[in-house]
Structures are given as structure tokens and as C-alpha cells.
């Protein structure tokens, strides 16, 4: 969560202010309605090159009781032996301190850490101390109903102030972050976040407290473990938050360890759109980490990076800290990249080369995935393949054995055949490319080319489940409503 003045990944906060002036002058000062109806396929294709309707921001207070706080952990069984209610969180001390835009990420080892992040209407760094209560679900129940009974651990974090843009102009905002460390691998935890002045563990009394309802997460298996894991990959939700909201509880129920997002969460990156996105994704974000990369519609990159606490990759140049990152999750190595400019793509090559070379030699890694916004191979009639990604990154993916490269940008679904040196290759040697850019953004028309194995129009919407079981991988693409299996492929190593 580095402070940045990037606009589309480039230095220049003056350009961001120019964008604000031009946008407000064009009539965006009033909050527009949320786009909540799917566009007809023809209309969406015709309008593909234009901006979609901007999503307004609803205000979120506490975590919804029906989002986080269900009594089933990700493995299924209830970790409480009874259904007796626990003590509720204390009454909120100050409405300005309500927890908003909550989400979880990983900055370091996913098996022993997690980072909890939120905002409030308090923007004075000295006036608020971010805190968290947490405990293994086996001790306080997976729904966290006993978190407030004095049995939980406590952690304190810090705040980061950044410049944000609302419909009314430029404002200061603060992101509050608490990183939990020393956790047990492959374990369910419950937590609550907020602030309090003091706490008496003997009585459970909190003084001047404003706390969220409980949430939960599961730590990853230890590095190198070949225990089964499931993830969800999605991208391009801009303008589609009402549809996400409709399905969000079902998405949260997918037994995934974490979600990954290939960018374009918002339409233009102004704060009200982010507020709306965080609210629509709430049931997911209160139960699982989500790791994003920046898309081209996160135009105001300072807001994007100001809100997400991401890994700081050793050896990456200062201009790209948090723009590219990597994590070891069990036997999976996941890399996130910033593909928003040709210059940035080229500038990340030295770090990516050294990093992939080291990862390829790691005996604990069976699978290497990369994710970015712009696809190396896409047959969509709207954007298509990124020549810069093909030129600078694809040779590295092939040389160092990347298994699957995920992208969005084109709002449709496509999976390639395994590719090496610009030609179809054996599954054991080639890189598979997946475009999953239809998480309820305006749909685009798909296409087909020599590399295409499966392709679907964006009007079905889509997301991908990634199931890893030792040296077996299954990719399953679903329609946005979860009713249709669009694709499934199995790969073994």
C-alpha cells in the first residue's frame, strides 16, 4: 500500500487533476445511477469502445450479518458444538468510525499472515487507532459469535492517507490496515475490526469502541504443501455492481481459499465507484482475501494502490512497487503484473526475468500462474491480443515454465491451446492463456483464431474456478449466474 501519484501507471498527479476537471465539466458532478441491467449483446458490442455508465457509491456500515458470520467454515462443519449466541459487539461509540470498504489481502506468507483493510469517515491519522480481534474458529466459532467474550487475540495497525476523488471534487481519505501474523497454516479464523480505547479481558468490556460484526478467513497450506486448494479468478466488473450484489452470497459460498481479480473493478476509478464495488463484493471480502492487479479503468491509480495492501516485491524498481507482486500459496506460485502501458511492461522485464528464474528452480512449486489485465492472446473483436505483452513477457513465460496466464480486458471468455513460440504445443510444454473478463462489465463479442480452444460471448458473463490438487490442475469457467459450465480443462504435471 505505497503512496503513488500514478495515472494509468505513469507519474503525473497533475494529469489526474486535469482528468477530474474535465470529467466534472462534462457533467459528472451529480452521482449517476448504478448500471444494473445486462446490455443486449448487439448494443454492448456497438458500445464497446465507449465508457459505460458510472456506478454510484452506497455507504456501507457494519459487515452484513448475512455475509460474514455464517456458522459454517470453508470445510463445511459447524465449529461450535451448540448454537448459543455469544456476546454482541459493543454499541458503536462514534458513527464516523463505522467500518466501510472492508477487504483482505496477503502482503507476505499466506499460510501465516493476512492483512485486514478498511476505511472510515475519520481521516485524521492521529484520531483513530485501527485494531483487530481474532482467534482460531475452533475457539470462537467460525461465525465469530464468541469473539467478544475475552477469548480473542488483539492486533493494532496503522493508517495511510491518500488523495481521492468524489463526485464533488478532490478529498483526503485514509485506509486503515492491520496485518495479522504468526497464524497457523491451513486454519479457519474469525475476526472483527474497528477501534477501541481500552479493553478489559476479564469482563470483556470495551471502552469507546466501534467494531464490525465478525468476518472470517482461512490461512493457506504451508509453502510446498500439496493439499487441495481452490481459487476464483475474475475480472472486469465495471458498471456491473448491481449484478454482483445479486450473486455475492453465492460467490462467497464457493469454497475458495482466495479470489484474484485482473482489474477494471471500477469504470473510472473515482471513490464513489470504489465504495459501490466494495459493498457489492462484501460477502466475498468479509470471508476471503482478494488479490488484484490494476486495469486500464483504474485510471486514478493513486486511489487503487491507496486502498489495497499488496506485497512489496524485492528487486522491483520503486516506480512499480505493488504494481507487480508474487506469492507462494502451497505448491502454487502466483504473480501479478501491471500491463497498462508499453513502457511499464518493458520496465518490469528485469524483475520478472530474475523472479521467474528463481521460481522455476523452487522444488516447492508445482504450478506457476501469472495474472495481468491485458491478454497476450485474445480473439475478441474489441481489443484482442496485446503485442507488448507478447513481445516482452510471453518469451519469459515460455522459458521459465509458466503454466497458465490469466487476463481480462476483453469482456468475454476464451481459453487458448497450449502455446510455445507462437504455435500450438503439447500441454506439458506450452503456456495456456485464459481471458476471463466478464464479471458483469458490458459484454463484448468473442472471436476465434488459431490459438483458440474455447470461446464464449461476454453476454454469458464469467468467472473461473482454479482447483489444485497436488500435481493435478482443473480450470472450470462458469457463466456469471453459475448456471452454465462454459469450459473445463484438466492439466497434470
SVG drawing of the C-alpha trace seen along z (x, -y; Angstrom):
<svg xmlns="http://www.w3.org/2000/svg" viewBox="-32 -22 50 57">
<polyline fill="none" stroke="black" stroke-width="0.4" points="0.0,0.0 2.5,-2.5 1.6,-6.1 1.6,-6.9 0.9,-9.6 0.5,-7.3 -2.2,-7.9 -2.5,-4.8 0.7,-3.7 2.6,-6.9 3.9,-9.7 1.8,-12.8 -0.7,-13.8 -1.4,-17.0 -2.8,-14.8 -5.1,-13.2 -6.3,-16.7 -6.8,-17.6 -8.9,-14.4 -11.1,-15.4 -11.6,-18.9 -12.6,-17.6 -14.9,-15.0 -16.7,-17.3 -17.0,-19.9 -18.6,-17.2 -21.4,-16.8 -20.3,-14.1 -20.7,-16.3 -24.0,-14.6 -23.9,-11.0 -25.2,-8.8 -27.3,-5.7 -25.8,-2.3 -25.9,-0.3 -27.7,2.9 -29.3,4.4 -27.3,6.6 -26.9,4.9 -28.2,6.7 -25.3,8.4 -25.6,6.2 -25.8,3.0 -22.9,4.0 -20.7,4.7 -21.6,1.4 -20.8,-0.5 -17.7,1.4 -15.4,-1.5 -17.3,-4.0 -17.4,-4.4 -20.1,-2.5 -22.4,-4.2 -20.5,-5.2 -21.5,-3.3 -22.6,-5.4 -21.5,-4.7 -23.6,-3.4 -22.5,-3.8 -21.6,-0.6 -21.6,-0.5 -21.0,2.7 -20.4,6.0 -23.7,7.5 -24.9,10.2 -25.8,12.5 -22.4,12.0 -19.7,12.8 -20.8,14.5 -22.4,17.7 -21.8,20.7 -20.2,22.9 -16.5,22.8 -15.0,23.5 -14.7,27.2 -18.4,27.4 -18.9,28.4 -20.0,26.0 -17.1,25.4 -19.4,24.7 -20.9,27.6 -24.0,25.5 -26.0,22.6 -25.9,20.5 -25.3,16.8 -22.2,15.1 -21.9,11.6 -22.6,9.0 -20.1,6.3 -20.3,3.2 -22.6,0.4 -20.8,-1.9 -19.1,-4.7 -18.9,-7.0 -20.8,-6.7 -17.8,-8.4 -15.8,-5.3 -18.1,-2.8 -16.1,-0.2 -16.5,-0.7 -15.0,0.9 -13.5,3.8 -11.3,6.3 -8.5,8.7 -5.2,9.3 -1.9,11.0 1.3,9.0 3.5,11.8 3.2,15.6 -0.4,16.6 -0.1,19.5 0.8,17.4 -0.4,13.9 -3.4,11.9 -3.9,8.2 -7.2,6.6 -8.1,3.2 -10.9,0.8 -11.9,-2.9 -13.9,-5.2 -15.1,-8.7 -12.4,-9.6 -9.5,-10.8 -7.2,-12.2 -4.4,-9.7 -4.0,-10.8 -7.7,-10.4 -8.2,-6.7 -6.2,-3.6 -7.1,-0.6 -7.4,2.6 -8.5,6.2 -9.8,9.1 -9.0,12.5 -8.9,16.2 -9.0,19.6 -12.6,20.5 -12.3,23.6 -12.1,21.3 -14.7,18.7 -16.8,20.5 -16.5,19.9 -19.1,17.2 -17.1,15.5 -20.0,15.3 -17.6,15.6 -15.0,13.1 -16.3,10.5 -16.1,12.8 -12.5,12.0 -11.0,15.1 -9.6,13.4 -6.1,12.1 -5.6,8.4 -3.6,6.6 -3.0,2.9 -2.2,1.4 -1.8,-2.0 -3.3,-4.3 -2.4,-5.6 -3.7,-8.9 -4.2,-9.3 -5.9,-11.7 -9.2,-10.5 -11.8,-12.0 -15.5,-12.0 -18.4,-13.4 -17.8,-16.7 -14.0,-17.1 -10.7,-16.0 -10.6,-14.9 -8.3,-13.2 -9.1,-9.6 -7.5,-7.1 -7.1,-3.4 -6.7,-1.6 -4.6,1.6 -3.9,4.4 -1.7,7.3 -2.2,10.4 1.0,12.5 2.1,15.8 -1.1,17.6 -1.4,21.4 -1.3,22.7 -4.5,24.3 -6.7,23.0 -10.0,21.1 -10.1,17.9 -12.7,15.4 -12.1,11.7 -13.6,8.3 -12.1,4.9 -12.5,1.3 -11.2,-0.6 -11.5,-0.9 -9.8,-3.0 -9.3,-0.2 -10.5,3.4 -10.8,5.4 -10.3,9.1 -11.7,10.2 -15.1,8.6 -15.0,8.3 -15.8,4.6 -14.6,2.3 -14.3,-1.4 -15.2,-3.9 -15.3,-1.1 -16.7,-1.0 -16.3,2.6 -17.6,4.5 -19.6,7.7 -17.3,10.8 -15.7,11.9 -13.6,14.9 -10.7,16.3 -8.7,19.5 -4.9,19.5 -3.2,21.2 -1.5,24.5 2.2,24.2 4.6,23.4 5.2,26.5 2.2,28.4 0.3,30.3 -3.0,30.1 -6.0,29.4 -6.8,25.7 -9.4,23.8 -9.2,20.2 -11.5,17.9 -10.2,15.7 -12.4,12.9 -12.0,9.6 -13.9,6.6 -16.8,5.7 -17.1,2.0 -20.7,0.9 -21.9,4.3 -22.1,3.9 -25.9,4.5 -25.5,7.8 -22.6,8.7 -24.7,7.8 -27.4,10.2 -25.0,13.1 -22.5,12.1 -23.7,14.5 -23.5,17.4 -20.0,16.3 -18.9,16.1 -20.2,19.7 -17.7,21.1 -15.2,23.0 -12.3,21.0 -9.2,20.0 -9.0,16.6 -10.1,14.6 -7.9,12.9 -9.1,10.0 -7.5,9.0 -8.5,5.3 -11.3,2.9 -13.2,3.1 -14.5,-0.4 -15.4,-2.5 -13.1,-5.4 -11.6,-4.9 -13.4,-7.7 -14.1,-6.9 -17.9,-6.5 -17.5,-3.7 -15.0,-2.0 -17.4,-2.4 -20.1,-0.7 -17.8,2.1 -16.6,2.9 -20.2,3.0 -21.4,5.3 -18.4,7.6 -18.9,7.5 -19.9,11.2 -16.8,12.3 -14.4,9.7 -15.5,10.5 -14.7,14.2 -11.7,14.4 -8.6,12.5 -8.8,10.8 -5.6,10.0 -6.0,7.5 -3.9,6.0 -4.6,2.7 -6.8,2.4 -6.9,-0.4 -10.1,-1.7 -8.5,-2.2 -7.4,-5.5 -6.7,-7.2 -4.0,-4.7 -3.3,-6.6 -6.8,-5.6 -6.3,-2.0 -3.0,-1.5 -4.0,-3.6 -6.8,-1.1 -5.0,2.2 -2.2,3.5 -0.1,5.7 3.2,7.5 6.4,5.4 8.5,7.5 12.3,7.4 14.2,6.1 11.3,4.3 12.0,0.7 10.5,-1.9 8.1,-3.1 6.5,0.4 6.3,1.4 2.9,3.1 2.3,2.8 3.8,6.3 3.9,8.9 4.3,12.6 3.1,15.1 3.8,18.7 0.5,20.4 1.0,24.1 2.5,25.5 1.3,22.6 3.3,19.6 1.1,16.6 2.5,13.5 0.5,10.3 1.7,7.8 0.8,4.3 0.2,4.3 -1.3,0.9 1.5,-0.8 4.0,0.5 6.7,-1.3 5.6,0.3 5.5,3.8 9.1,3.3 10.3,1.9 9.1,4.9 11.1,7.3 14.3,7.3 12.5,8.1 10.2,10.6 13.2,12.4 15.1,12.8 11.9,13.7 10.7,16.4 14.2,17.8 14.3,18.3 10.7,19.6 11.5,22.2 14.2,23.6 12.0,23.9 11.2,27.5 8.2,26.5 6.4,25.1 4.4,27.3 2.3,24.6 3.2,21.1 0.4,18.7 0.6,15.1 -2.3,12.6 -2.5,9.2 -5.2,7.1 -4.3,7.1 -4.3,10.6 -1.4,12.0 -3.8,13.9 -7.4,12.8 -9.5,13.3 -12.2,10.8 -13.2,8.3 -13.0,5.4 -9.4,5.3 -7.6,8.5 -4.1,9.6 -1.5,7.2 1.5,7.1 3.6,5.6 2.8,8.5 3.6,10.9 6.9,9.2 8.2,8.7 6.5,11.2 5.5,14.2 9.1,15.4 9.7,15.3 6.5,17.3 7.7,19.9 11.3,20.0 10.6,20.4 7.6,22.7 4.6,20.6 1.5,22.9 -1.4,20.5 -1.6,16.8 -4.9,15.1 -6.1,11.8 -9.3,9.7 -9.8,6.5 -12.0,8.3 -15.4,8.8 -15.8,12.4 -14.3,15.8 -11.5,17.5 -9.0,20.3 -6.1,21.0 -4.5,24.2 -1.0,24.6 1.3,22.3 5.1,22.2 7.0,19.9 3.8,18.7 2.5,22.2 0.3,24.8 2.3,27.0 2.0,30.1 0.2,29.4 3.4,30.4 5.5,27.7 3.1,24.9 1.5,21.9 -2.3,21.8 -3.8,18.3 -7.2,17.6 -9.3,14.4 -11.9,14.2 -13.0,10.6 -16.8,10.9 -17.5,10.3 -20.6,8.3 -18.9,5.5 -20.7,4.6 -20.3,7.8 -18.1,8.0 -18.2,10.2 -15.8,13.1 -13.9,14.5 -11.7,17.4 -8.1,17.7 -5.5,20.4 -4.8,20.4 -8.5,20.6 -9.6,23.8 -12.9,22.5 -14.6,19.1 -17.9,17.6 -19.6,14.3 -19.5,11.9 -23.3,11.8 -23.0,15.0 -20.6,13.2 -18.0,15.5 -15.5,16.3 -13.1,19.2 -12.5,21.7 -9.0,22.9 -8.7,26.3 -5.2,27.5 -4.7,31.0 -1.0,31.8 0.2,32.1 -3.3,32.0 -5.0,28.8 -8.6,28.2 -9.8,25.0 -13.6,24.5 -15.2,21.5 -18.8,20.7 -21.4,18.2 -21.9,15.3 -25.1,16.7 -23.3,20.0 -25.9,22.0 -23.8,23.0 -20.4,24.6 -18.6,22.7 -15.4,24.7 -13.4,27.2 -9.8,28.4 -7.5,30.6 -3.8,30.4 -1.3,32.7 2.4,32.3"/>
</svg>
